[in-house]
Amino acid sequence: MAITIRDTEQHEKMLSDLKDLTNIPTMSKSLIQGGYLALRYHNLYEQERRENERLKAELRSLRGKVDVFVTAFDALKAK
């Protein structure tokens, strides 16, 4: 499979960085490896995002429980 990249001067820094990141000296192989890395890190991001949302929901629930407890405790102290 051949990969043709036009205007490589525009992308020279990115391509050089990608070769360094993947430790692959050829441009086409480093681009393919970079694509796999992008997919992998996107999946990791999605997993972390879902976990973050779950933890936020749990925190909201726990805060609600604490608020109810504090309100009830204050009501008992007022009596």
DSSP file (Angstrom, degrees, kcal/mol; ACC not computed):
  #  RESIDUE AA STRUCTURE BP1 BP2  ACC     N-H-->O    O-->H-N    N-H-->O    O-->H-N    TCO  KAPPA ALPHA  PHI   PSI    X-CA   Y-CA   Z-CA
    1    1 A M              0   0    0      0, 0.0     2,-0.4     0, 0.0     0, 0.0   0.000 360.0 360.0 360.0 132.2    0.0    0.0    0.0
    2    2 A A        -     0   0    0      2,-0.0     2,-0.5    26,-0.0     0, 0.0  -0.846 360.0-157.6-106.1 140.6    1.4    3.4   -1.0
    3    3 A I        -     0   0    0     -2,-0.4     2,-0.5     2,-0.0    25,-0.1  -0.974   5.9-161.0-117.2 125.1    0.7    6.6    0.9
    4    4 A T        -     0   0    0     -2,-0.5     2,-0.5    24,-0.0    -2,-0.0  -0.919   5.5-171.0-108.1 126.5    1.0    9.9   -0.9
    5    5 A I        -     0   0    0     -2,-0.5     3,-0.4     0, 0.0     2,-0.2  -0.970   8.0-155.5-118.1 123.2    1.4   13.0    1.2
    6    6 A R  S    S+     0   0    0     -2,-0.5     4,-0.0     1,-0.2    -2,-0.0  -0.618  73.6  18.9 -92.8 155.9    1.3   16.3   -0.5
    7    7 A D    >>  +     0   0    0     -2,-0.2     3,-1.1     1,-0.1     4,-0.8   0.916  67.0 171.8  53.5  50.4    2.9   19.5    0.8
    8    8 A T  T 34 S+     0   0    0     -3,-0.4     4,-0.4     1,-0.3     3,-0.2   0.763  70.3  69.5 -62.6 -22.8    5.2   17.6    3.2
    9    9 A E  T >4 S+     0   0    0      1,-0.2     3,-0.9     2,-0.2     4,-0.3   0.894  97.0  52.0 -60.8 -37.9    6.9   20.8    4.0
   10   10 A Q  T <4 S+     0   0    0     -3,-1.1    -1,-0.2     1,-0.2     3,-0.2   0.829 119.0  35.4 -64.5 -32.0    3.8   22.0    5.8
   11   11 A H  T 3X S+     0   0    0     -4,-0.8     4,-2.9    -3,-0.2     5,-0.3   0.225  82.7 112.6-108.6  12.3    3.8   18.8    7.9
   12   12 A E  H <> S+     0   0    0     -3,-0.9     4,-2.4    -4,-0.4     5,-0.2   0.894  79.5  46.1 -57.5 -45.9    7.5   18.3    8.3
   13   13 A K  H  > S+     0   0    0     -4,-0.3     4,-2.8     2,-0.2    -1,-0.2   0.929 114.8  47.4 -63.8 -45.9    7.6   18.9   12.1
   14   14 A M  H  > S+     0   0    0      1,-0.2     4,-2.5     2,-0.2    -2,-0.2   0.921 113.2  48.2 -62.3 -44.1    4.6   16.7   12.7
   15   15 A L  H  X S+     0   0    0     -4,-2.9     4,-2.2     2,-0.2    -1,-0.2   0.897 112.5  48.8 -65.0 -39.7    6.0   13.9   10.6
   16   16 A S  H  X S+     0   0    0     -4,-2.4     4,-2.1    -5,-0.3    -2,-0.2   0.925 112.5  48.0 -64.4 -44.5    9.3   14.2   12.3
   17   17 A D  H  X S+     0   0    0     -4,-2.8     4,-2.7     1,-0.2    -2,-0.2   0.881 110.5  52.5 -62.7 -38.2    7.7   14.1   15.7
   18   18 A L  H  X S+     0   0    0     -4,-2.5     4,-2.5     2,-0.2     6,-0.3   0.896 107.5  51.1 -66.3 -40.1    5.6   11.1   14.7
   19   19 A K  H  X>S+     0   0    0     -4,-2.2     4,-1.3     1,-0.2     5,-1.2   0.913 112.8  46.6 -61.9 -41.4    8.7    9.2   13.6
   20   20 A D  H  <5S+     0   0    0     -4,-2.1    -2,-0.2     2,-0.2    -1,-0.2   0.913 112.4  50.2 -66.0 -42.1   10.2   10.0   17.0
   21   21 A L  H  <5S+     0   0    0     -4,-2.7    -2,-0.2     1,-0.2    -1,-0.2   0.902 119.3  35.5 -62.9 -42.8    7.1    9.0   18.8
   22   22 A T  H  <5S-     0   0    0     -4,-2.5    -1,-0.2     2,-0.2    -2,-0.2   0.594  98.9-133.1 -88.8 -11.1    6.7    5.7   17.1
   23   23 A N  T  <5 +     0   0    0     -4,-1.3    -3,-0.2     1,-0.2    -4,-0.1   0.845  64.6 130.5  57.7  34.9   10.5    4.9   16.8
   24   24 A I      < -     0   0    0     -5,-1.2    -1,-0.2    -6,-0.3    -2,-0.2  -0.982  49.7-155.7-120.4 124.0    9.9    4.1   13.1
   25   25 A P        +     0   0    0      0, 0.0     2,-0.3     0, 0.0    -1,-0.1   0.735  69.8  79.9 -75.5 -22.0   12.2    5.7   10.6
   26   26 A T  S  > S-     0   0    0      1,-0.1     4,-2.2    -7,-0.1     5,-0.2  -0.677  73.2-139.3 -92.9 142.5    9.9    5.5    7.5
   27   27 A M  H  > S+     0   0    0     -2,-0.3     4,-2.3     1,-0.2     5,-0.2   0.916  99.0  48.2 -64.4 -46.4    7.1    8.0    7.1
   28   28 A S  H  > S+     0   0    0      1,-0.2     4,-2.1     2,-0.2    -1,-0.2   0.915 114.2  45.5 -66.2 -41.6    4.4    5.6    5.8
   29   29 A K  H  > S+     0   0    0      1,-0.2     4,-2.7     2,-0.2    -1,-0.2   0.891 113.0  50.5 -68.0 -37.7    5.0    3.1    8.6
   30   30 A S  H  X S+     0   0    0     -4,-2.2     4,-2.5     2,-0.2    -1,-0.2   0.864 109.2  52.3 -68.8 -33.2    5.1    5.8   11.2
   31   31 A L  H  X S+     0   0    0     -4,-2.3     4,-2.0     2,-0.2    -2,-0.2   0.916 111.1  46.5 -65.1 -42.8    1.8    7.2    9.9
   32   32 A I  H  X S+     0   0    0     -4,-2.1     4,-2.0     2,-0.2    -2,-0.2   0.938 114.3  46.8 -64.5 -46.4    0.1    3.8   10.1
   33   33 A Q  H  X S+     0   0    0     -4,-2.7     4,-2.5     1,-0.2    -2,-0.2   0.894 110.1  54.6 -62.3 -38.8    1.5    3.3   13.6
   34   34 A G  H  X S+     0   0    0     -4,-2.5     4,-2.5     1,-0.2    -1,-0.2   0.869 105.4  53.3 -61.6 -36.7    0.4    6.8   14.5
   35   35 A G  H  X S+     0   0    0     -4,-2.0     4,-2.2     2,-0.2    -1,-0.2   0.916 109.0  47.9 -63.8 -43.3   -3.1    5.9   13.4
   36   36 A Y  H  X S+     0   0    0     -4,-2.0     4,-2.4     2,-0.2    -2,-0.2   0.902 111.8  50.5 -63.7 -40.1   -3.2    2.9   15.6
   37   37 A L  H  X S+     0   0    0     -4,-2.5     4,-2.9     2,-0.2     5,-0.3   0.909 108.2  52.8 -63.2 -41.2   -1.9    5.0   18.5
   38   38 A A  H  X S+     0   0    0     -4,-2.5     4,-2.0     1,-0.2    -2,-0.2   0.918 110.9  46.7 -61.0 -43.4   -4.6    7.6   17.9
   39   39 A L  H  X S+     0   0    0     -4,-2.2     4,-2.2     2,-0.2    -1,-0.2   0.913 113.0  49.6 -64.1 -42.7   -7.3    4.9   18.0
   40   40 A R  H  X S+     0   0    0     -4,-2.4     4,-2.3     1,-0.2    -2,-0.2   0.940 113.6  44.3 -62.2 -48.0   -5.9    3.4   21.1
   41   41 A Y  H  X S+     0   0    0     -4,-2.9     4,-2.3     1,-0.2    -1,-0.2   0.809 110.1  55.6 -71.7 -27.9   -5.7    6.7   22.9
   42   42 A H  H  X S+     0   0    0     -4,-2.0     4,-2.4    -5,-0.3    -1,-0.2   0.923 108.8  48.1 -66.2 -42.7   -9.1    7.7   21.8
   43   43 A N  H  X S+     0   0    0     -4,-2.2     4,-2.2     2,-0.2    -2,-0.2   0.910 111.7  49.6 -62.8 -42.0  -10.5    4.5   23.3
   44   44 A L  H  X S+     0   0    0     -4,-2.3     4,-2.4     1,-0.2    -1,-0.2   0.906 110.0  51.6 -62.5 -40.9   -8.6    5.2   26.5
   45   45 A Y  H  X S+     0   0    0     -4,-2.3     4,-2.6     1,-0.2    -2,-0.2   0.925 109.0  50.1 -60.3 -45.5  -10.0    8.7   26.6
   46   46 A E  H  X S+     0   0    0     -4,-2.4     4,-2.3     2,-0.2    -1,-0.2   0.901 110.4  49.9 -62.8 -40.9  -13.6    7.4   26.1
   47   47 A Q  H  X S+     0   0    0     -4,-2.2     4,-2.3     1,-0.2    -1,-0.2   0.931 113.0  46.2 -62.0 -45.3  -13.1    4.9   29.0
   48   48 A E  H  X S+     0   0    0     -4,-2.4     4,-2.5     2,-0.2    -2,-0.2   0.875 110.6  53.4 -65.8 -37.3  -11.8    7.7   31.3
   49   49 A R  H  X S+     0   0    0     -4,-2.6     4,-2.2     2,-0.2    -1,-0.2   0.918 110.1  47.2 -63.9 -43.4  -14.6   10.0   30.3
   50   50 A R  H  X S+     0   0    0     -4,-2.3     4,-2.3     2,-0.2    -2,-0.2   0.910 112.7  49.1 -64.2 -41.8  -17.2    7.4   31.2
   51   51 A E  H  X S+     0   0    0     -4,-2.3     4,-2.5     1,-0.2    -2,-0.2   0.892 109.8  52.5 -64.2 -39.2  -15.5    6.7   34.5
   52   52 A N  H  X S+     0   0    0     -4,-2.5     4,-2.3     2,-0.2    -2,-0.2   0.917 109.4  48.6 -62.2 -44.3  -15.3   10.4   35.2
   53   53 A E  H  X S+     0   0    0     -4,-2.2     4,-2.2     2,-0.2    -2,-0.2   0.899 110.9  51.0 -63.1 -41.0  -19.1   10.8   34.5
   54   54 A R  H  X S+     0   0    0     -4,-2.3     4,-2.3     1,-0.2    -2,-0.2   0.923 111.4  47.4 -62.4 -44.0  -19.8    7.8   36.8
   55   55 A L  H  X S+     0   0    0     -4,-2.5     4,-2.4     2,-0.2    -2,-0.2   0.870 109.8  52.9 -67.0 -36.4  -17.7    9.3   39.6
   56   56 A K  H  X S+     0   0    0     -4,-2.3     4,-2.5     2,-0.2    -1,-0.2   0.915 109.8  48.7 -63.5 -42.1  -19.4   12.7   39.2
   57   57 A A  H  X S+     0   0    0     -4,-2.2     4,-2.2     2,-0.2    -2,-0.2   0.909 111.6  49.6 -63.9 -41.9  -22.8   11.1   39.5
   58   58 A E  H  X S+     0   0    0     -4,-2.3     4,-2.6     2,-0.2    -2,-0.2   0.903 110.4  50.6 -63.4 -41.0  -21.7    9.2   42.6
   59   59 A L  H  X S+     0   0    0     -4,-2.4     4,-2.7     2,-0.2    -2,-0.2   0.910 108.8  51.2 -63.6 -43.0  -20.3   12.5   44.1
   60   60 A R  H  X S+     0   0    0     -4,-2.5     4,-2.1     2,-0.2    -1,-0.2   0.917 111.4  48.8 -59.5 -42.8  -23.6   14.3   43.4
   61   61 A S  H  X S+     0   0    0     -4,-2.2     4,-2.1     2,-0.2    -2,-0.2   0.929 112.5  46.7 -62.9 -46.5  -25.5   11.4   45.2
   62   62 A L  H  X S+     0   0    0     -4,-2.6     4,-2.3     1,-0.2    -2,-0.2   0.881 110.4  52.8 -65.8 -37.9  -23.2   11.5   48.2
   63   63 A R  H  X S+     0   0    0     -4,-2.7     4,-2.6     1,-0.2    -1,-0.2   0.903 108.1  52.0 -63.1 -39.5  -23.4   15.3   48.5
   64   64 A G  H  X S+     0   0    0     -4,-2.1     4,-2.3     2,-0.2    -2,-0.2   0.912 109.3  49.4 -61.9 -42.5  -27.2   15.0   48.5
   65   65 A K  H  X S+     0   0    0     -4,-2.1     4,-2.4     2,-0.2    -2,-0.2   0.899 111.1  49.3 -64.3 -40.6  -27.0   12.4   51.3
   66   66 A V  H  X S+     0   0    0     -4,-2.3     4,-2.9     2,-0.2     5,-0.2   0.914 109.7  52.0 -64.8 -42.1  -24.7   14.7   53.3
   67   67 A D  H  X S+     0   0    0     -4,-2.6     4,-2.4     2,-0.2    -2,-0.2   0.912 110.3  48.3 -60.1 -42.9  -27.0   17.6   52.8
   68   68 A V  H  X S+     0   0    0     -4,-2.3     4,-2.5     2,-0.2    -1,-0.2   0.919 112.7  48.9 -63.3 -43.4  -30.0   15.6   54.0
   69   69 A F  H  X S+     0   0    0     -4,-2.4     4,-2.8     2,-0.2    -2,-0.2   0.936 112.3  47.3 -61.7 -47.2  -28.0   14.5   57.0
   70   70 A V  H  X S+     0   0    0     -4,-2.9     4,-2.7     2,-0.2    -2,-0.2   0.904 112.4  49.9 -63.5 -41.6  -26.9   18.0   57.9
   71   71 A T  H  X S+     0   0    0     -4,-2.4     4,-2.1    -5,-0.2    -1,-0.2   0.930 113.6  45.4 -62.1 -45.6  -30.4   19.4   57.5
   72   72 A A  H  X S+     0   0    0     -4,-2.5     4,-2.1     2,-0.2    -2,-0.2   0.898 113.3  50.5 -65.3 -40.4  -31.8   16.6   59.7
   73   73 A F  H  X S+     0   0    0     -4,-2.8     4,-2.2     2,-0.2    -2,-0.2   0.916 110.3  49.1 -64.2 -43.6  -29.1   17.1   62.3
   74   74 A D  H  X S+     0   0    0     -4,-2.7     4,-1.7     1,-0.2    -1,-0.2   0.882 109.5  53.0 -62.6 -38.2  -29.7   20.9   62.4
   75   75 A A  H  X S+     0   0    0     -4,-2.1     4,-0.7     1,-0.2    -1,-0.2   0.893 109.4  48.8 -65.1 -39.0  -33.4   20.3   62.8
   76   76 A L  H >< S+     0   0    0     -4,-2.1     3,-0.7     1,-0.2    -2,-0.2   0.886 110.0  51.1 -67.5 -38.6  -32.7   18.0   65.8
   77   77 A K  H 3< S+     0   0    0     -4,-2.2    -1,-0.2     1,-0.2    -2,-0.2   0.827 104.4  58.5 -67.0 -31.0  -30.3   20.6   67.4
   78   78 A A  H 3<        0   0    0     -4,-1.7    -1,-0.2     1,-0.3    -2,-0.2   0.707 360.0 360.0 -73.1 -19.6  -33.0   23.3   67.0
   79   79 A K    <<        0   0    0     -4,-0.7    -1,-0.3    -3,-0.7    -2,-0.2   0.479 360.0 360.0 -76.7 360.0  -35.5   21.3   69.1
